[in-house]
């Protein structure tokens, strides 16, 4: 079974500063996908960034980037130039690569607060 | 992307009653899932909705409590049966377009309160 762990229940960052959210996971698979989702108070789950495990290069999407350490099974999210709209719950998620199941396994979440 | 309409967006229900939540997608998708998010918690998969056959339930979830239908490739329903206050949660529909697609899209969720 896959387990996804987010060790930071809450994080706080000053507007325009940089913050890093941590995620570790446990799997015996060699190929898989990792995701960061954002859930604002509206409840809508929004994909922030994804990483394919077979890719060594860390994924980047504008102000969002990841530090993917496959051997350490670590997948942290860095948010640069934080904005007030970044305040939300952030969930790390894992997905196997096969046809039998495309479901996601989520971590417990990190609540990010952005101070003006 | 996929546009997902989930109804109702919220409801307050009496214990012992049932509520059916609908999930409508704007185009055909291969995979549809139902998740539960208890207050202050993460998302937990309830089941995979299979088109034309019985849903595949995760450990801890049973068909009698959470019957699911998926009559076609764009629509699914989740019923929460014989509700108790412990069923108060957000229920989310999620879809994946195809087996080789990586991105999962989510509905806006249904906030259920059982009194």
Interface residues (C-beta under 8 A of the other chain):
Chain A: X33 X35 X42 X43 X44 X45 X47 X50 X52 X91 X95 X99 X101 X102 X103 X104 X105 X106 X107 X108 X109
Chain B: X30 X31 X33 X41 X42 X43 X44 X45 X48 X90 X92 X94 X96 X99 X101 X102 X103 X104 X105 X106 X108 X109 X111
